Amino acid sequence: SARPELRVAIIGTGYIADFHARAIAKAPGVELVAVCDSNAALAAGFAAQWGVASYGSLDAMLAAERINALHVLTPPDSHHAVSRQALNSGLHIFLEK
């Protein structure tokens, strides 16, 4: 099969992340490839459910993965810093608020 057009990651693996992962899975040409959360155990559990890599920090994920877009699902007070880092790394971001 053709390689997906968009390789997507999620940062923040709390309650809402499952809704985003399901939406990504349904979108043609889009693949969830990695997740990260400052709670590494939470990230690992979520990643295991979706069969993707998990990381405890955005830095580690960006260093290890080829990602095109990032869903920012962290608490609102971290949105600016996380989004700025992702944008400065050349990623597209999906940010709700």
Rosetta constraint file for C-alpha pairs under 8 A:
AtomPair CA 3 CA 29 HARMONIC 7.85 0.50
AtomPair CA 4 CA 29 HARMONIC 4.58 0.50
AtomPair CA 4 CA 30 HARMONIC 5.47 0.50
AtomPair CA 4 CA 31 HARMONIC 6.19 0.50
AtomPair CA 5 CA 29 HARMONIC 5.05 0.50
AtomPair CA 5 CA 30 HARMONIC 6.02 0.50
AtomPair CA 6 CA 29 HARMONIC 6.29 0.50
AtomPair CA 6 CA 30 HARMONIC 4.71 0.50
AtomPair CA 6 CA 31 HARMONIC 6.28 0.50
AtomPair CA 6 CA 67 HARMONIC 7.68 0.50
AtomPair CA 6 CA 68 HARMONIC 5.82 0.50
AtomPair CA 6 CA 69 HARMONIC 7.08 0.50
AtomPair CA 7 CA 30 HARMONIC 6.14 0.50
AtomPair CA 7 CA 31 HARMONIC 5.17 0.50
AtomPair CA 7 CA 32 HARMONIC 6.14 0.50
AtomPair CA 7 CA 33 HARMONIC 6.13 0.50
AtomPair CA 7 CA 66 HARMONIC 7.23 0.50
AtomPair CA 7 CA 67 HARMONIC 5.01 0.50
AtomPair CA 7 CA 68 HARMONIC 5.23 0.50
AtomPair CA 7 CA 69 HARMONIC 6.53 0.50
AtomPair CA 8 CA 24 HARMONIC 7.97 0.50
AtomPair CA 8 CA 30 HARMONIC 6.99 0.50
AtomPair CA 8 CA 31 HARMONIC 5.91 0.50
AtomPair CA 8 CA 32 HARMONIC 4.83 0.50
AtomPair CA 8 CA 33 HARMONIC 5.92 0.50
AtomPair CA 8 CA 34 HARMONIC 7.21 0.50
AtomPair CA 8 CA 67 HARMONIC 5.75 0.50
AtomPair CA 8 CA 68 HARMONIC 5.97 0.50
AtomPair CA 8 CA 69 HARMONIC 4.84 0.50
AtomPair CA 8 CA 70 HARMONIC 5.65 0.50
AtomPair CA 8 CA 71 HARMONIC 7.43 0.50
AtomPair CA 9 CA 32 HARMONIC 5.73 0.50
AtomPair CA 9 CA 33 HARMONIC 5.82 0.50
AtomPair CA 9 CA 34 HARMONIC 4.83 0.50
AtomPair CA 9 CA 35 HARMONIC 5.37 0.50
AtomPair CA 9 CA 36 HARMONIC 7.92 0.50
AtomPair CA 9 CA 67 HARMONIC 6.67 0.50
AtomPair CA 9 CA 69 HARMONIC 6.45 0.50
AtomPair CA 9 CA 70 HARMONIC 4.88 0.50
AtomPair CA 9 CA 71 HARMONIC 6.27 0.50
AtomPair CA 10 CA 17 HARMONIC 7.36 0.50
AtomPair CA 10 CA 32 HARMONIC 7.85 0.50
AtomPair CA 10 CA 34 HARMONIC 6.64 0.50
AtomPair CA 10 CA 35 HARMONIC 4.68 0.50
AtomPair CA 10 CA 36 HARMONIC 6.41 0.50
AtomPair CA 10 CA 70 HARMONIC 5.61 0.50
AtomPair CA 10 CA 71 HARMONIC 4.73 0.50
AtomPair CA 10 CA 72 HARMONIC 6.30 0.50
AtomPair CA 10 CA 73 HARMONIC 6.99 0.50
AtomPair CA 11 CA 35 HARMONIC 5.70 0.50
AtomPair CA 11 CA 36 HARMONIC 4.83 0.50
AtomPair CA 11 CA 37 HARMONIC 5.79 0.50
AtomPair CA 11 CA 58 HARMONIC 7.31 0.50
AtomPair CA 11 CA 70 HARMONIC 7.08 0.50
AtomPair CA 11 CA 71 HARMONIC 6.26 0.50
AtomPair CA 11 CA 72 HARMONIC 5.32 0.50
AtomPair CA 11 CA 73 HARMONIC 5.70 0.50
AtomPair CA 11 CA 74 HARMONIC 6.34 0.50
AtomPair CA 12 CA 17 HARMONIC 6.91 0.50
AtomPair CA 12 CA 35 HARMONIC 7.53 0.50
AtomPair CA 12 CA 36 HARMONIC 6.18 0.50
AtomPair CA 12 CA 37 HARMONIC 4.90 0.50
AtomPair CA 12 CA 38 HARMONIC 7.76 0.50
AtomPair CA 12 CA 43 HARMONIC 7.81 0.50
AtomPair CA 12 CA 72 HARMONIC 6.78 0.50
AtomPair CA 12 CA 73 HARMONIC 4.74 0.50
AtomPair CA 12 CA 74 HARMONIC 4.56 0.50
AtomPair CA 12 CA 75 HARMONIC 7.89 0.50
AtomPair CA 13 CA 17 HARMONIC 5.14 0.50
AtomPair CA 13 CA 18 HARMONIC 7.73 0.50
AtomPair CA 13 CA 35 HARMONIC 7.24 0.50
AtomPair CA 13 CA 36 HARMONIC 6.98 0.50
AtomPair CA 13 CA 37 HARMONIC 6.01 0.50
AtomPair CA 13 CA 42 HARMONIC 6.69 0.50
AtomPair CA 13 CA 43 HARMONIC 5.86 0.50
AtomPair CA 13 CA 46 HARMONIC 6.61 0.50
AtomPair CA 13 CA 73 HARMONIC 7.21 0.50
AtomPair CA 13 CA 74 HARMONIC 7.87 0.50
AtomPair CA 14 CA 18 HARMONIC 7.90 0.50
AtomPair CA 14 CA 42 HARMONIC 7.83 0.50
AtomPair CA 14 CA 73 HARMONIC 7.80 0.50
AtomPair CA 16 CA 20 HARMONIC 6.74 0.50
AtomPair CA 16 CA 73 HARMONIC 7.35 0.50
AtomPair CA 17 CA 21 HARMONIC 6.11 0.50
AtomPair CA 17 CA 73 HARMONIC 6.82 0.50
AtomPair CA 18 CA 22 HARMONIC 6.16 0.50
AtomPair CA 19 CA 23 HARMONIC 6.29 0.50
AtomPair CA 20 CA 24 HARMONIC 6.10 0.50
AtomPair CA 20 CA 71 HARMONIC 7.89 0.50
AtomPair CA 21 CA 25 HARMONIC 6.12 0.50
AtomPair CA 21 CA 32 HARMONIC 7.00 0.50
AtomPair CA 21 CA 50 HARMONIC 7.89 0.50
AtomPair CA 22 CA 26 HARMONIC 6.40 0.50
AtomPair CA 23 CA 27 HARMONIC 6.36 0.50
AtomPair CA 24 CA 30 HARMONIC 6.29 0.50
AtomPair CA 24 CA 31 HARMONIC 6.56 0.50
AtomPair CA 24 CA 32 HARMONIC 6.45 0.50
AtomPair CA 25 CA 30 HARMONIC 7.14 0.50
AtomPair CA 25 CA 31 HARMONIC 6.53 0.50
AtomPair CA 25 CA 32 HARMONIC 7.01 0.50
AtomPair CA 32 CA 52 HARMONIC 7.16 0.50
AtomPair CA 33 CA 52 HARMONIC 5.34 0.50
AtomPair CA 33 CA 53 HARMONIC 6.58 0.50
AtomPair CA 33 CA 67 HARMONIC 7.74 0.50
AtomPair CA 34 CA 47 HARMONIC 7.15 0.50
AtomPair CA 34 CA 52 HARMONIC 5.16 0.50
AtomPair CA 34 CA 53 HARMONIC 4.62 0.50
AtomPair CA 34 CA 54 HARMONIC 5.70 0.50
AtomPair CA 34 CA 55 HARMONIC 7.72 0.50
AtomPair CA 34 CA 61 HARMONIC 7.53 0.50
AtomPair CA 34 CA 65 HARMONIC 7.66 0.50
AtomPair CA 35 CA 43 HARMONIC 6.40 0.50
AtomPair CA 35 CA 46 HARMONIC 7.88 0.50
AtomPair CA 35 CA 47 HARMONIC 6.38 0.50
AtomPair CA 35 CA 52 HARMONIC 7.24 0.50
AtomPair CA 35 CA 53 HARMONIC 6.40 0.50
AtomPair CA 35 CA 54 HARMONIC 4.97 0.50
AtomPair CA 35 CA 55 HARMONIC 6.32 0.50
AtomPair CA 35 CA 61 HARMONIC 7.80 0.50
AtomPair CA 36 CA 40 HARMONIC 7.30 0.50
AtomPair CA 36 CA 43 HARMONIC 5.52 0.50
AtomPair CA 36 CA 54 HARMONIC 5.50 0.50
AtomPair CA 36 CA 55 HARMONIC 4.49 0.50
AtomPair CA 36 CA 56 HARMONIC 5.42 0.50
AtomPair CA 36 CA 57 HARMONIC 5.91 0.50
AtomPair CA 36 CA 58 HARMONIC 6.44 0.50
AtomPair CA 36 CA 61 HARMONIC 6.98 0.50
AtomPair CA 37 CA 42 HARMONIC 6.99 0.50
AtomPair CA 37 CA 43 HARMONIC 5.30 0.50
AtomPair CA 37 CA 55 HARMONIC 6.65 0.50
AtomPair CA 37 CA 56 HARMONIC 5.19 0.50
AtomPair CA 37 CA 57 HARMONIC 6.19 0.50
AtomPair CA 37 CA 58 HARMONIC 7.86 0.50
AtomPair CA 38 CA 43 HARMONIC 7.92 0.50
AtomPair CA 38 CA 56 HARMONIC 4.98 0.50
AtomPair CA 38 CA 57 HARMONIC 5.84 0.50
AtomPair CA 39 CA 43 HARMONIC 6.40 0.50
AtomPair CA 39 CA 56 HARMONIC 6.38 0.50
AtomPair CA 40 CA 44 HARMONIC 6.05 0.50
AtomPair CA 40 CA 54 HARMONIC 7.66 0.50
AtomPair CA 40 CA 55 HARMONIC 6.41 0.50
AtomPair CA 40 CA 56 HARMONIC 4.53 0.50
AtomPair CA 41 CA 45 HARMONIC 6.23 0.50
AtomPair CA 42 CA 46 HARMONIC 6.26 0.50
AtomPair CA 43 CA 47 HARMONIC 5.95 0.50
AtomPair CA 43 CA 54 HARMONIC 5.67 0.50
AtomPair CA 43 CA 55 HARMONIC 6.67 0.50
AtomPair CA 43 CA 56 HARMONIC 7.07 0.50
AtomPair CA 44 CA 48 HARMONIC 6.07 0.50
AtomPair CA 44 CA 53 HARMONIC 7.81 0.50
AtomPair CA 44 CA 54 HARMONIC 5.34 0.50
AtomPair CA 44 CA 55 HARMONIC 7.44 0.50
AtomPair CA 45 CA 49 HARMONIC 6.53 0.50
AtomPair CA 46 CA 50 HARMONIC 6.61 0.50
AtomPair CA 47 CA 51 HARMONIC 5.73 0.50
AtomPair CA 47 CA 52 HARMONIC 5.00 0.50
AtomPair CA 47 CA 53 HARMONIC 5.92 0.50
AtomPair CA 47 CA 54 HARMONIC 5.57 0.50
AtomPair CA 48 CA 52 HARMONIC 6.54 0.50
AtomPair CA 48 CA 53 HARMONIC 7.93 0.50
AtomPair CA 54 CA 61 HARMONIC 7.76 0.50
AtomPair CA 55 CA 60 HARMONIC 6.42 0.50
AtomPair CA 55 CA 61 HARMONIC 5.75 0.50
AtomPair CA 56 CA 60 HARMONIC 7.21 0.50
AtomPair CA 56 CA 61 HARMONIC 7.95 0.50
AtomPair CA 57 CA 61 HARMONIC 6.41 0.50
AtomPair CA 58 CA 62 HARMONIC 6.01 0.50
AtomPair CA 58 CA 82 HARMONIC 7.97 0.50
AtomPair CA 59 CA 63 HARMONIC 6.13 0.50
AtomPair CA 60 CA 64 HARMONIC 6.26 0.50
AtomPair CA 61 CA 65 HARMONIC 5.79 0.50
AtomPair CA 62 CA 66 HARMONIC 7.25 0.50
AtomPair CA 62 CA 67 HARMONIC 7.45 0.50
AtomPair CA 67 CA 91 HARMONIC 7.18 0.50
AtomPair CA 68 CA 90 HARMONIC 7.82 0.50
AtomPair CA 68 CA 91 HARMONIC 5.31 0.50
AtomPair CA 68 CA 92 HARMONIC 6.31 0.50
AtomPair CA 69 CA 91 HARMONIC 5.10 0.50
AtomPair CA 69 CA 92 HARMONIC 4.46 0.50
AtomPair CA 69 CA 93 HARMONIC 5.40 0.50
AtomPair CA 69 CA 94 HARMONIC 7.41 0.50
AtomPair CA 70 CA 86 HARMONIC 7.28 0.50
AtomPair CA 70 CA 91 HARMONIC 6.75 0.50
AtomPair CA 70 CA 92 HARMONIC 6.32 0.50
AtomPair CA 70 CA 93 HARMONIC 4.80 0.50
AtomPair CA 70 CA 94 HARMONIC 6.14 0.50
AtomPair CA 71 CA 93 HARMONIC 5.83 0.50
AtomPair CA 71 CA 94 HARMONIC 4.64 0.50
AtomPair CA 71 CA 95 HARMONIC 6.29 0.50
AtomPair CA 72 CA 79 HARMONIC 6.98 0.50
AtomPair CA 72 CA 82 HARMONIC 7.37 0.50
AtomPair CA 72 CA 83 HARMONIC 7.06 0.50
AtomPair CA 72 CA 93 HARMONIC 6.89 0.50
AtomPair CA 72 CA 94 HARMONIC 6.09 0.50
AtomPair CA 72 CA 95 HARMONIC 5.32 0.50
AtomPair CA 72 CA 96 HARMONIC 7.77 0.50
AtomPair CA 73 CA 95 HARMONIC 7.27 0.50
AtomPair CA 73 CA 96 HARMONIC 7.93 0.50
AtomPair CA 74 CA 78 HARMONIC 6.44 0.50
AtomPair CA 74 CA 79 HARMONIC 6.59 0.50
AtomPair CA 75 CA 79 HARMONIC 6.86 0.50
AtomPair CA 76 CA 97 HARMONIC 7.70 0.50
AtomPair CA 78 CA 82 HARMONIC 6.12 0.50
AtomPair CA 79 CA 83 HARMONIC 5.75 0.50
AtomPair CA 79 CA 95 HARMONIC 7.87 0.50
AtomPair CA 80 CA 84 HARMONIC 5.90 0.50
AtomPair CA 81 CA 85 HARMONIC 6.20 0.50
AtomPair CA 82 CA 86 HARMONIC 6.22 0.50
AtomPair CA 83 CA 87 HARMONIC 6.00 0.50
AtomPair CA 83 CA 93 HARMONIC 6.87 0.50
AtomPair CA 83 CA 95 HARMONIC 7.94 0.50
AtomPair CA 84 CA 88 HARMONIC 5.96 0.50
AtomPair CA 85 CA 89 HARMONIC 6.15 0.50
AtomPair CA 86 CA 90 HARMONIC 6.57 0.50
AtomPair CA 86 CA 91 HARMONIC 5.41 0.50
AtomPair CA 86 CA 92 HARMONIC 7.42 0.50
AtomPair CA 86 CA 93 HARMONIC 7.13 0.50
AtomPair CA 87 CA 91 HARMONIC 5.10 0.50
AtomPair CA 87 CA 92 HARMONIC 6.39 0.50
AtomPair CA 87 CA 93 HARMONIC 7.10 0.50
